[in-house]
Amino acid sequence: MISERLAQQIQFIAEVDRLKNIFRQTLVTTDRRRENDAEHSWHLTLAAIVLAEHANVPNVNLLRVIKMLIIHDLVEIDAGDTFAYDTARMADQHEREAKAADRIFGLLPPDQTKEIRGLWDEFEERTTPEAKFAAALDRFQPMLLNCLTEGAAWQKHGVTHDRVVARNKHIAEGSVALWEYAAKMIEDAVAKGNLQRGPGAPASAK
């Protein structure tokens, strides 16, 4: 006889397959199609494994970071992807995503619902070393893809240098090394003409 617990877990696993059809504005580097959320989550978790040594806090709890990265975008199954520079849609982003978290994580048995929802809240609050590092990776990866695709998404949406810096400078809270690398990427994108400076932007991203 199949247990209720297993049935709930399988229901959750089946439901989150829908993440593969949530598309982001970021383009993949090969055929320049839009990246989907499942690909983004995989890329982030791999980055966490490879780049963990660059977290500000030595011996950061890598398993906790990976868990946050693999679940934090599941809410977009209901809430949809919110483009990082869409200020109007970002106004109610947390409210929409919190409601989605209640439904999607609520499919699991109560103990797993509590654990997964707690990890999602931790990522959103960005106060622990693990959440700060996870958030740093979540900001860094789209910038890397934007730079590798000649700033196509930035140009499509009229995103300027000053907005990229303002959106991403908190990378330094999780990894100073990653922010230094990102700042250099941003400046290089400007120099190549792939990212325009906004009015009043500083001369340097650092």
C-alpha positions in Angstrom: 0.0 0.0 0.0 1.3 3.4 -1.0 1.7 5.7 2.0 0.0 9.1 2.0 3.4 10.7 2.7 4.9 9.2 -0.5 1.9 10.2 -2.5 2.2 13.8 -1.3 5.9 13.8 -2.2 5.3 12.5 -5.7 2.6 15.0 -6.2 5.1 17.8 -5.4 7.7 16.3 -7.7 5.2 16.1 -10.5 4.0 19.7 -9.9 7.4 21.3 -9.9 8.1 19.8 -13.4 6.2 22.9 -14.6 9.2 25.0 -13.7 10.7 23.9 -17.0 8.1 26.1 -18.8 8.7 29.3 -16.9 11.0 31.4 -19.1 13.3 34.2 -18.0 14.5 37.3 -19.9 18.1 36.0 -19.8 19.3 34.3 -22.9 21.4 31.2 -23.0 24.8 31.5 -24.7 24.4 29.1 -27.6 21.1 29.7 -29.6 20.2 32.8 -27.7 16.8 31.5 -26.7 15.3 32.5 -23.3 16.6 30.4 -20.3 13.9 28.6 -18.3 13.8 28.5 -14.6 14.9 24.9 -14.2 18.0 25.6 -16.2 18.7 28.7 -14.1 18.3 26.6 -10.9 20.7 23.9 -12.2 23.2 26.5 -13.2 23.1 28.2 -9.8 23.5 25.0 -7.8 26.5 24.0 -10.0 28.0 27.5 -9.5 27.5 27.1 -5.7 29.6 23.9 -5.7 32.3 25.4 -7.9 32.5 28.8 -6.3 31.9 28.1 -2.6 35.4 28.9 -1.7 34.7 32.5 -2.6 31.9 33.0 -0.1 32.7 35.7 2.5 32.2 33.3 5.3 34.7 30.4 5.4 33.2 26.9 5.3 29.7 28.2 4.4 27.0 25.5 4.7 27.1 24.5 1.1 24.2 22.0 1.3 22.0 24.7 2.8 23.0 27.1 0.0 22.2 24.5 -2.7 18.8 23.7 -1.1 17.9 27.4 -1.2 19.0 27.8 -4.8 17.1 24.7 -6.0 13.8 25.7 -4.4 13.7 29.5 -4.4 12.3 29.9 -7.9 9.6 27.2 -7.6 7.1 29.9 -6.6 7.3 31.2 -10.1 5.2 28.3 -11.3 2.3 30.3 -9.9 3.7 33.8 -9.7 5.5 33.9 -13.0 9.0 35.3 -13.6 9.5 38.9 -12.5 12.1 40.6 -14.7 14.7 42.2 -12.4 14.2 45.7 -13.9 10.4 45.7 -14.2 9.7 48.1 -11.3 5.9 48.0 -11.7 5.7 44.2 -11.5 8.2 44.0 -8.7 5.9 46.1 -6.5 3.8 43.1 -5.5 6.4 40.4 -6.3 6.9 39.2 -2.7 3.1 39.0 -2.1 2.5 37.0 -5.2 5.4 34.7 -4.5 4.6 34.2 -0.8 1.1 33.0 -1.8 2.6 30.7 -4.3 5.0 29.3 -1.7 2.0 28.5 0.6 0.4 26.4 -2.2 3.4 24.7 -3.8 5.3 23.9 -0.6 2.0 23.0 1.0 1.8 20.0 -1.3 4.5 18.3 0.8 4.1 16.5 4.1 4.0 19.0 7.0 7.6 18.5 8.2 8.9 19.0 4.6 6.6 22.0 4.0 8.1 23.6 7.1 11.7 22.9 6.1 11.3 24.1 2.5 9.2 27.1 3.3 11.8 28.0 6.0 14.6 27.8 3.4 12.6 30.0 1.0 12.0 32.6 3.7 15.6 32.5 4.6 16.6 33.2 1.0 14.2 36.1 0.8 15.3 37.7 4.1 19.0 37.5 3.1 20.4 37.7 6.6 22.3 34.5 7.1 25.7 33.9 5.4 24.2 31.1 3.3 21.3 33.2 2.1 23.7 36.1 1.3 25.9 33.8 -0.8 22.9 32.1 -2.5 21.6 35.6 -3.4 25.0 36.6 -4.7 25.0 33.7 -7.1 21.4 34.4 -8.1 22.4 37.9 -9.1 25.8 37.0 -10.6 24.6 34.3 -13.0 22.2 36.4 -15.1 24.8 39.1 -15.4 27.3 36.5 -16.7 24.8 35.4 -19.3 24.0 38.9 -20.3 27.7 39.7 -20.8 28.2 36.5 -22.8 25.3 37.4 -25.1 26.5 40.9 -25.8 24.0 42.5 -23.4 21.0 41.4 -25.6 18.5 41.4 -22.8 19.8 44.6 -21.3 19.5 46.3 -24.7 16.0 44.9 -25.4 14.7 46.4 -22.2 16.7 49.6 -22.2 18.6 48.7 -19.0 21.5 51.0 -18.2 24.7 50.7 -16.3 23.5 52.5 -13.2 20.5 50.2 -12.9 22.7 47.1 -13.2 25.0 48.3 -10.5 22.1 49.3 -8.2 20.4 45.9 -8.7 23.5 43.8 -8.2 25.9 45.5 -5.8 24.6 43.5 -2.8 26.6 40.5 -4.4 29.4 41.8 -2.2 27.3 40.9 0.9 27.8 37.2 0.0 31.0 37.3 -1.9 33.3 40.3 -2.3 35.3 38.4 -4.9 32.3 37.7 -7.0 31.3 41.4 -6.9 34.8 42.5 -7.9 34.5 40.1 -10.9 31.0 41.3 -11.7 32.0 45.0 -11.5 34.7 44.3 -14.0 32.2 42.5 -16.3 29.9 45.5 -16.1 32.7 47.9 -17.0 33.8 45.7 -19.9 30.2 45.5 -21.2 30.0 49.3 -21.2 33.4 49.6 -23.0 32.2 47.2 -25.7 28.9 49.1 -26.2 26.8 46.3 -24.9 25.5 48.3 -21.9 24.8 52.0 -21.9 25.6 54.3 -19.1 22.6 56.0 -17.5 22.4 59.7 -16.6 24.4 60.5 -13.6 26.1 57.0 -13.5 29.4 56.8 -11.7 32.5 56.3 -13.8 33.2 52.9 -12.2 30.9 50.1 -11.1 33.0 49.5 -7.9 
